[in-house]
Amino acid sequence: MMTDKNDKMDIAFLGPETPTGRRVVRMRGTQENPEVSLGELRPIKEGEPIYGDVVSLHRQGSSDVCTVETVIEHPLKAKPREAHGPAMVATEAYRDGWDRVFGGKSRDTLVN
């Protein structure tokens, strides 16, 4: 079966077991522009923080290839910028938190 180069894909290749989970190589995006990432699958435990996406895997037959369904995308995942210029070194969530803790710059304190 031939697939269109612009069809969306989200698959994972399961790797070896680790003491805390299982290694995984995840490939998503399109065939023309794939995004490959390495990670570790870990079980969700009540009261512990989640460090990535919450996913559901659907194994393809008896192989270690699974289709991935993203249940919850991690909220602090960096979004690509559309602006030109230097790289953004902090997310919007980081900047909002900084302003809540340390306060924003006040116009009275600026010196001409």
PABA-877126 format. One record per atom (N, C-alpha, C): atom name; x, y, z; residue in three letters. Coordinates in pm, whole numbers. Layout:
BEGIN
<rec site="CA" x="X" y="Y" z="Z" code="Ala"/>
...
***
This chain:
BEGIN
<rec site="N" x="84" y="-118" z="0" code="Met"/>
<rec site="CA" x="0" y="0" z="0" code="Met"/>
<rec site="C" x="88" y="124" z="0" code="Met"/>
<rec site="N" x="69" y="211" z="-94" code="Met"/>
<rec site="CA" x="145" y="335" z="-105" code="Met"/>
<rec site="C" x="79" y="442" z="-19" code="Met"/>
<rec site="N" x="161" y="518" z="50" code="Thr"/>
<rec site="CA" x="107" y="627" z="131" code="Thr"/>
<rec site="C" x="152" y="759" z="72" code="Thr"/>
<rec site="N" x="71" y="860" z="88" code="Asp"/>
<rec site="CA" x="104" y="994" z="43" code="Asp"/>
<rec site="C" x="215" y="1050" z="132" code="Asp"/>
<rec site="N" x="309" y="1123" z="74" code="Lys"/>
<rec site="CA" x="420" y="1179" z="151" code="Lys"/>
<rec site="C" x="374" y="1280" z="255" code="Lys"/>
<rec site="N" x="252" y="1332" z="242" code="Asn"/>
<rec site="CA" x="201" y="1430" z="337" code="Asn"/>
<rec site="C" x="109" y="1369" z="442" code="Asn"/>
<rec site="N" x="90" y="1235" z="440" code="Asp"/>
<rec site="CA" x="9" y="1169" z="542" code="Asp"/>
<rec site="C" x="80" y="1178" z="677" code="Asp"/>
<rec site="N" x="4" y="1210" z="781" code="Lys"/>
<rec site="CA" x="60" y="1220" z="916" code="Lys"/>
<rec site="C" x="90" y="1080" z="969" code="Lys"/>
<rec site="N" x="200" y="1066" z="1039" code="Met"/>
<rec site="CA" x="235" y="939" z="1102" code="Met"/>
<rec site="C" x="280" y="967" z="1245" code="Met"/>
<rec site="N" x="262" y="871" z="1330" code="Asp"/>
<rec site="CA" x="311" y="877" z="1468" code="Asp"/>
<rec site="C" x="332" y="733" z="1511" code="Asp"/>
<rec site="N" x="457" y="688" z="1501" code="Ile"/>
<rec site="CA" x="489" y="549" z="1535" code="Ile"/>
<rec site="C" x="605" y="545" z="1634" code="Ile"/>
<rec site="N" x="614" y="435" z="1706" code="Ala"/>
<rec site="CA" x="721" y="416" z="1804" code="Ala"/>
<rec site="C" x="784" y="280" z="1783" code="Ala"/>
<rec site="N" x="914" y="274" z="1794" code="Phe"/>
<rec site="CA" x="990" y="150" z="1790" code="Phe"/>
<rec site="C" x="1036" y="122" z="1932" code="Phe"/>
<rec site="N" x="989" y="13" z="1990" code="Leu"/>
<rec site="CA" x="1022" y="-20" z="2129" code="Leu"/>
<rec site="C" x="1162" y="-78" z="2138" code="Leu"/>
<rec site="N" x="1239" y="-30" z="2234" code="Gly"/>
<rec site="CA" x="1374" y="-76" z="2256" code="Gly"/>
<rec site="C" x="1382" y="-161" z="2382" code="Gly"/>
<rec site="N" x="1502" y="-170" z="2440" code="Pro"/>
<rec site="CA" x="1522" y="-256" z="2557" code="Pro"/>
<rec site="C" x="1457" y="-201" z="2684" code="Pro"/>
<rec site="N" x="1430" y="-292" z="2775" code="Glu"/>
<rec site="CA" x="1377" y="-256" z="2907" code="Glu"/>
<rec site="C" x="1487" y="-187" z="2987" code="Glu"/>
<rec site="N" x="1446" y="-94" z="3074" code="Thr"/>
<rec site="CA" x="1538" y="-25" z="3165" code="Thr"/>
<rec site="C" x="1484" y="-46" z="3306" code="Thr"/>
<rec site="N" x="1559" y="-8" z="3410" code="Pro"/>
<rec site="CA" x="1506" y="-23" z="3546" code="Pro"/>
<rec site="C" x="1380" y="60" z="3571" code="Pro"/>
<rec site="N" x="1361" y="170" z="3495" code="Thr"/>
<rec site="CA" x="1245" y="257" z="3518" code="Thr"/>
<rec site="C" x="1139" y="250" z="3409" code="Thr"/>
<rec site="N" x="1165" y="183" z="3299" code="Gly"/>
<rec site="CA" x="1067" y="178" z="3190" code="Gly"/>
<rec site="C" x="1119" y="103" z="3070" code="Gly"/>
<rec site="N" x="1104" y="163" z="2952" code="Arg"/>
<rec site="CA" x="1148" y="101" z="2827" code="Arg"/>
<rec site="C" x="1190" y="210" z="2729" code="Arg"/>
<rec site="N" x="1305" y="192" z="2667" code="Arg"/>
<rec site="CA" x="1354" y="288" z="2568" code="Arg"/>
<rec site="C" x="1263" y="286" z="2446" code="Arg"/>
<rec site="N" x="1254" y="402" z="2377" code="Val"/>
<rec site="CA" x="1167" y="410" z="2260" code="Val"/>
<rec site="C" x="1224" y="513" z="2162" code="Val"/>
<rec site="N" x="1208" y="485" z="2033" code="Val"/>
<rec site="CA" x="1237" y="581" z="1927" code="Val"/>
<rec site="C" x="1102" y="616" z="1866" code="Val"/>
<rec site="N" x="1067" y="744" z="1866" code="Arg"/>
<rec site="CA" x="936" y="788" z="1816" code="Arg"/>
<rec site="C" x="956" y="869" z="1690" code="Arg"/>
<rec site="N" x="878" y="836" z="1587" code="Met"/>
<rec site="CA" x="885" y="910" z="1462" code="Met"/>
<rec site="C" x="744" y="960" z="1430" code="Met"/>
<rec site="N" x="733" y="1092" z="1411" code="Arg"/>
<rec site="CA" x="604" y="1151" z="1379" code="Arg"/>
<rec site="C" x="621" y="1262" z="1278" code="Arg"/>
<rec site="N" x="510" y="1311" z="1230" code="Gly"/>
<rec site="CA" x="513" y="1413" z="1126" code="Gly"/>
<rec site="C" x="470" y="1353" z="995" code="Gly"/>
<rec site="N" x="538" y="1391" z="887" code="Thr"/>
<rec site="CA" x="509" y="1337" z="755" code="Thr"/>
<rec site="C" x="633" y="1266" z="703" code="Thr"/>
<rec site="N" x="613" y="1186" z="599" code="Gln"/>
<rec site="CA" x="726" y="1116" z="538" code="Gln"/>
<rec site="C" x="824" y="1218" z="480" code="Gln"/>
<rec site="N" x="770" y="1327" z="429" code="Glu"/>
<rec site="CA" x="851" y="1433" z="370" code="Glu"/>
<rec site="C" x="929" y="1511" z="476" code="Glu"/>
<rec site="N" x="871" y="1528" z="597" code="Asn"/>
<rec site="CA" x="932" y="1607" z="704" code="Asn"/>
<rec site="C" x="915" y="1534" z="838" code="Asn"/>
<rec site="N" x="989" y="1423" z="859" code="Pro"/>
<rec site="CA" x="971" y="1347" z="984" code="Pro"/>
<rec site="C" x="1043" y="1412" z="1102" code="Pro"/>
<rec site="N" x="988" y="1391" z="1220" code="Glu"/>
<rec site="CA" x="1050" y="1436" z="1345" code="Glu"/>
<rec site="C" x="1081" y="1310" z="1426" code="Glu"/>
<rec site="N" x="1207" y="1287" z="1455" code="Val"/>
<rec site="CA" x="1248" y="1167" z="1527" code="Val"/>
<rec site="C" x="1295" y="1208" z="1666" code="Val"/>
<rec site="N" x="1248" y="1137" z="1768" code="Ser"/>
<rec site="CA" x="1291" y="1167" z="1905" code="Ser"/>
<rec site="C" x="1318" y="1037" z="1980" code="Ser"/>
<rec site="N" x="1407" y="1044" z="2076" code="Leu"/>
<rec site="CA" x="1441" y="931" z="2162" code="Leu"/>
<rec site="C" x="1381" y="957" z="2299" code="Leu"/>
<rec site="N" x="1339" y="851" z="2366" code="Gly"/>
<rec site="CA" x="1282" y="872" z="2498" code="Gly"/>
<rec site="C" x="1270" y="742" z="2574" code="Gly"/>
<rec site="N" x="1194" y="750" z="2681" code="Glu"/>
<rec site="CA" x="1171" y="633" z="2765" code="Glu"/>
<rec site="C" x="1024" y="632" z="2805" code="Glu"/>
<rec site="N" x="961" y="518" z="2788" code="Leu"/>
<rec site="CA" x="823" y="500" z="2833" code="Leu"/>
<rec site="C" x="827" y="465" z="2980" code="Leu"/>
<rec site="N" x="746" y="531" z="3058" code="Arg"/>
<rec site="CA" x="737" y="502" z="3202" code="Arg"/>
<rec site="C" x="591" y="497" z="3242" code="Arg"/>
<rec site="N" x="558" y="412" z="3338" code="Pro"/>
<rec site="CA" x="419" y="409" z="3384" code="Pro"/>
<rec site="C" x="386" y="536" z="3461" code="Pro"/>
<rec site="N" x="260" y="578" z="3452" code="Ile"/>
<rec site="CA" x="215" y="695" z="3527" code="Ile"/>
<rec site="C" x="181" y="650" z="3668" code="Ile"/>
<rec site="N" x="235" y="723" z="3767" code="Lys"/>
<rec site="CA" x="209" y="691" z="3907" code="Lys"/>
<rec site="C" x="144" y="811" z="3974" code="Lys"/>
<rec site="N" x="39" y="785" z="4049" code="Glu"/>
<rec site="CA" x="-33" y="893" z="4116" code="Glu"/>
<rec site="C" x="61" y="971" z="4208" code="Glu"/>
<rec site="N" x="53" y="1104" z="4199" code="Gly"/>
<rec site="CA" x="132" y="1190" z="4285" code="Gly"/>
<rec site="C" x="270" y="1223" z="4230" code="Gly"/>
<rec site="N" x="312" y="1160" z="4120" code="Glu"/>
<rec site="CA" x="443" y="1188" z="4062" code="Glu"/>
<rec site="C" x="427" y="1276" z="3939" code="Glu"/>
<rec site="N" x="525" y="1365" z="3914" code="Pro"/>
<rec site="CA" x="514" y="1454" z="3798" code="Pro"/>
<rec site="C" x="525" y="1378" z="3667" code="Pro"/>
<rec site="N" x="467" y="1433" z="3562" code="Ile"/>
<rec site="CA" x="476" y="1377" z="3427" code="Ile"/>
<rec site="C" x="572" y="1465" z="3349" code="Ile"/>
<rec site="N" x="674" y="1405" z="3288" code="Tyr"/>
<rec site="CA" x="778" y="1482" z="3221" code="Tyr"/>
<rec site="C" x="763" y="1489" z="3069" code="Tyr"/>
<rec site="N" x="664" y="1425" z="3013" code="Gly"/>
<rec site="CA" x="647" y="1426" z="2867" code="Gly"/>
<rec site="C" x="501" y="1409" z="2831" code="Gly"/>
<rec site="N" x="478" y="1362" z="2710" code="Asp"/>
<rec site="CA" x="342" y="1337" z="2664" code="Asp"/>
<rec site="C" x="286" y="1211" z="2731" code="Asp"/>
<rec site="N" x="155" y="1206" z="2748" code="Val"/>
<rec site="CA" x="87" y="1085" z="2790" code="Val"/>
<rec site="C" x="36" y="1021" z="2662" code="Val"/>
<rec site="N" x="80" y="897" z="2637" code="Val"/>
<rec site="CA" x="47" y="832" z="2510" code="Val"/>
<rec site="C" x="-16" y="695" z="2533" code="Val"/>
<rec site="N" x="-84" y="649" z="2430" code="Ser"/>
<rec site="CA" x="-139" y="514" z="2427" code="Ser"/>
<rec site="C" x="-76" y="446" z="2306" code="Ser"/>
<rec site="N" x="-19" y="327" z="2326" code="Leu"/>
<rec site="CA" x="47" y="255" z="2218" code="Leu"/>
<rec site="C" x="-40" y="141" z="2169" code="Leu"/>
<rec site="N" x="-40" y="119" z="2039" code="His"/>
<rec site="CA" x="-116" y="11" z="1976" code="His"/>
<rec site="C" x="-16" y="-72" z="1895" code="His"/>
<rec site="N" x="19" y="-188" z="1947" code="Arg"/>
<rec site="CA" x="121" y="-274" z="1885" code="Arg"/>
<rec site="C" x="72" y="-325" z="1749" code="Arg"/>
<rec site="N" x="163" y="-328" z="1653" code="Gln"/>
<rec site="CA" x="133" y="-377" z="1518" code="Gln"/>
<rec site="C" x="175" y="-524" z="1509" code="Gln"/>
<rec site="N" x="80" y="-613" z="1530" code="Gly"/>
<rec site="CA" x="111" y="-756" z="1527" code="Gly"/>
<rec site="C" x="198" y="-794" z="1645" code="Gly"/>
<rec site="N" x="297" y="-881" z="1619" code="Ser"/>
<rec site="CA" x="385" y="-926" z="1727" code="Ser"/>
<rec site="C" x="519" y="-852" z="1727" code="Ser"/>
<rec site="N" x="532" y="-749" z="1641" code="Ser"/>
<rec site="CA" x="659" y="-675" z="1633" code="Ser"/>
<rec site="C" x="668" y="-570" z="1744" code="Ser"/>
<rec site="N" x="782" y="-507" z="1752" code="Asp"/>
<rec site="CA" x="803" y="-399" z="1849" code="Asp"/>
<rec site="C" x="775" y="-262" z="1787" code="Asp"/>
<rec site="N" x="688" y="-258" z="1687" code="Val"/>
<rec site="CA" x="646" y="-133" z="1623" code="Val"/>
<rec site="C" x="503" y="-104" z="1670" code="Val"/>
<rec site="N" x="480" y="20" z="1716" code="Cys"/>
<rec site="CA" x="348" y="58" z="1766" code="Cys"/>
<rec site="C" x="304" y="188" z="1701" code="Cys"/>
<rec site="N" x="174" y="202" z="1679" code="Thr"/>
<rec site="CA" x="121" y="333" z="1643" code="Thr"/>
<rec site="C" x="97" y="406" z="1776" code="Thr"/>
<rec site="N" x="115" y="536" z="1775" code="Val"/>
<rec site="CA" x="107" y="617" z="1896" code="Val"/>
<rec site="C" x="-14" y="708" z="1889" code="Val"/>
<rec site="N" x="-90" y="710" z="1997" code="Glu"/>
<rec site="CA" x="-201" y="803" z="2011" code="Glu"/>
<rec site="C" x="-167" y="894" z="2129" code="Glu"/>
<rec site="N" x="-153" y="1025" z="2104" code="Thr"/>
<rec site="CA" x="-122" y="1118" z="2211" code="Thr"/>
<rec site="C" x="-250" y="1149" z="2287" code="Thr"/>
<rec site="N" x="-253" y="1112" z="2415" code="Val"/>
<rec site="CA" x="-370" y="1135" z="2499" code="Val"/>
<rec site="C" x="-364" y="1276" z="2556" code="Val"/>
<rec site="N" x="-247" y="1313" z="2611" code="Ile"/>
<rec site="CA" x="-226" y="1448" z="2665" code="Ile"/>
<rec site="C" x="-87" y="1494" z="2620" code="Ile"/>
<rec site="N" x="-82" y="1610" z="2552" code="Glu"/>
<rec site="CA" x="47" y="1666" z="2513" code="Glu"/>
<rec site="C" x="102" y="1747" z="2629" code="Glu"/>
<rec site="N" x="231" y="1735" z="2654" code="His"/>
<rec site="CA" x="291" y="1807" z="2765" code="His"/>
<rec site="C" x="274" y="1957" z="2745" code="His"/>
<rec site="N" x="220" y="2028" z="2845" code="Pro"/>
<rec site="CA" x="188" y="2170" z="2827" code="Pro"/>
<rec site="C" x="308" y="2261" z="2810" code="Pro"/>
<rec site="N" x="425" y="2222" z="2854" code="Leu"/>
<rec site="CA" x="542" y="2310" z="2843" code="Leu"/>
<rec site="C" x="628" y="2278" z="2722" code="Leu"/>
<rec site="N" x="575" y="2192" z="2635" code="Lys"/>
<rec site="CA" x="652" y="2158" z="2515" code="Lys"/>
<rec site="C" x="674" y="2285" z="2434" code="Lys"/>
<rec site="N" x="797" y="2307" z="2391" code="Ala"/>
<rec site="CA" x="830" y="2428" z="2316" code="Ala"/>
<rec site="C" x="758" y="2427" z="2182" code="Ala"/>
<rec site="N" x="697" y="2537" z="2150" code="Lys"/>
<rec site="CA" x="627" y="2553" z="2022" code="Lys"/>
<rec site="C" x="722" y="2626" z="1926" code="Lys"/>
<rec site="N" x="721" y="2589" z="1797" code="Pro"/>
<rec site="CA" x="811" y="2658" z="1704" code="Pro"/>
<rec site="C" x="772" y="2806" z="1690" code="Pro"/>
<rec site="N" x="874" y="2892" z="1685" code="Arg"/>
<rec site="CA" x="850" y="3034" z="1670" code="Arg"/>
<rec site="C" x="837" y="3069" z="1524" code="Arg"/>
<rec site="N" x="755" y="3169" z="1497" code="Glu"/>
<rec site="CA" x="741" y="3217" z="1359" code="Glu"/>
<rec site="C" x="820" y="3344" z="1339" code="Glu"/>
<rec site="N" x="874" y="3402" z="1446" code="Ala"/>
<rec site="CA" x="949" y="3527" z="1436" code="Ala"/>
<rec site="C" x="1093" y="3497" z="1393" code="Ala"/>
<rec site="N" x="1155" y="3597" z="1334" code="His"/>
<rec site="CA" x="1295" y="3585" z="1296" code="His"/>
<rec site="C" x="1380" y="3645" z="1407" code="His"/>
<rec site="N" x="1506" y="3608" z="1411" code="Gly"/>
<rec site="CA" x="1595" y="3662" z="1511" code="Gly"/>
<rec site="C" x="1661" y="3552" z="1591" code="Gly"/>
<rec site="N" x="1722" y="3587" z="1702" code="Pro"/>
<rec site="CA" x="1792" y="3487" z="1781" code="Pro"/>
<rec site="C" x="1697" y="3384" z="1840" code="Pro"/>
<rec site="N" x="1752" y="3270" z="1879" code="Ala"/>
<rec site="CA" x="1672" y="3162" z="1936" code="Ala"/>
<rec site="C" x="1606" y="3206" z="2066" code="Ala"/>
<rec site="N" x="1486" y="3153" z="2090" code="Met"/>
<rec site="CA" x="1416" y="3181" z="2216" code="Met"/>
<rec site="C" x="1470" y="3084" z="2320" code="Met"/>
<rec site="N" x="1526" y="3136" z="2427" code="Val"/>
<rec site="CA" x="1588" y="3049" z="2527" code="Val"/>
<rec site="C" x="1496" y="3019" z="2644" code="Val"/>
<rec site="N" x="1378" y="3078" z="2646" code="Ala"/>
<rec site="CA" x="1282" y="3051" z="2754" code="Ala"/>
<rec site="C" x="1143" y="3042" z="2693" code="Ala"/>
<rec site="N" x="1062" y="2952" z="2747" code="Thr"/>
<rec site="CA" x="925" y="2938" z="2699" code="Thr"/>
<rec site="C" x="839" y="3049" z="2757" code="Thr"/>
<rec site="N" x="720" y="3067" z="2700" code="Glu"/>
<rec site="CA" x="627" y="3168" z="2751" code="Glu"/>
<rec site="C" x="588" y="3134" z="2896" code="Glu"/>
<rec site="N" x="571" y="3005" z="2926" code="Ala"/>
<rec site="CA" x="535" y="2963" z="3062" code="Ala"/>
<rec site="C" x="646" y="3004" z="3160" code="Ala"/>
<rec site="N" x="772" y="2990" z="3119" code="Tyr"/>
<rec site="CA" x="885" y="3029" z="3204" code="Tyr"/>
<rec site="C" x="880" y="3180" z="3229" code="Tyr"/>
<rec site="N" x="857" y="3258" z="3125" code="Arg"/>
<rec site="CA" x="853" y="3404" z="3140" code="Arg"/>
<rec site="C" x="738" y="3447" z="3229" code="Arg"/>
<rec site="N" x="620" y="3383" z="3211" code="Asp"/>
<rec site="CA" x="505" y="3416" z="3296" code="Asp"/>
<rec site="C" x="536" y="3386" z="3442" code="Asp"/>
<rec site="N" x="600" y="3272" z="3467" code="Gly"/>
<rec site="CA" x="636" y="3234" z="3604" code="Gly"/>
<rec site="C" x="738" y="3331" z="3663" code="Gly"/>
<rec site="N" x="834" y="3373" z="3582" code="Trp"/>
<rec site="CA" x="936" y="3469" z="3627" code="Trp"/>
<rec site="C" x="868" y="3600" z="3670" code="Trp"/>
<rec site="N" x="775" y="3648" z="3587" code="Asp"/>
<rec site="CA" x="706" y="3773" z="3620" code="Asp"/>
<rec site="C" x="623" y="3758" z="3747" code="Asp"/>
<rec site="N" x="559" y="3642" z="3768" code="Arg"/>
<rec site="CA" x="480" y="3621" z="3890" code="Arg"/>
<rec site="C" x="570" y="3620" z="4014" code="Arg"/>
<rec site="N" x="688" y="3563" z="4003" code="Val"/>
<rec site="CA" x="778" y="3553" z="4118" code="Val"/>
<rec site="C" x="852" y="3684" z="4143" code="Val"/>
<rec site="N" x="910" y="3741" z="4036" code="Phe"/>
<rec site="CA" x="996" y="3857" z="4053" code="Phe"/>
<rec site="C" x="931" y="3988" z="4010" code="Phe"/>
<rec site="N" x="814" y="3981" z="3948" code="Gly"/>
<rec site="CA" x="746" y="4102" z="3901" code="Gly"/>
<rec site="C" x="804" y="4151" z="3771" code="Gly"/>
<rec site="N" x="722" y="4215" z="3692" code="Gly"/>
<rec site="CA" x="768" y="4270" z="3566" code="Gly"/>
<rec site="C" x="837" y="4403" z="3587" code="Gly"/>
<rec site="N" x="899" y="4456" z="3483" code="Lys"/>
<rec site="CA" x="965" y="4587" z="3493" code="Lys"/>
<rec site="C" x="858" y="4696" z="3498" code="Lys"/>
<rec site="N" x="876" y="4789" z="3587" code="Ser"/>
<rec site="CA" x="783" y="4901" z="3598" code="Ser"/>
<rec site="C" x="840" y="5018" z="3519" code="Ser"/>
<rec site="N" x="755" y="5095" z="3456" code="Arg"/>
<rec site="CA" x="801" y="5208" z="3376" code="Arg"/>
<rec site="C" x="865" y="5316" z="3465" code="Arg"/>
<rec site="N" x="830" y="5323" z="3597" code="Asp"/>
<rec site="CA" x="887" y="5425" z="3687" code="Asp"/>
<rec site="C" x="1037" y="5400" z="3710" code="Asp"/>
<rec site="N" x="1078" y="5273" z="3705" code="Thr"/>
<rec site="CA" x="1218" y="5241" z="3737" code="Thr"/>
<rec site="C" x="1311" y="5252" z="3619" code="Thr"/>
<rec site="N" x="1257" y="5272" z="3498" code="Leu"/>
<rec site="CA" x="1342" y="5284" z="3381" code="Leu"/>
<rec site="C" x="1405" y="5422" z="3376" code="Leu"/>
<rec site="N" x="1531" y="5427" z="3345" code="Val"/>
<rec site="CA" x="1605" y="5553" z="3337" code="Val"/>
<rec site="C" x="1631" y="5584" z="3192" code="Val"/>
<rec site="N" x="1610" y="5709" z="3151" code="Asn"/>
<rec site="CA" x="1635" y="5749" z="3011" code="Asn"/>
<rec site="C" x="1781" y="5777" z="2991" code="Asn"/>
***
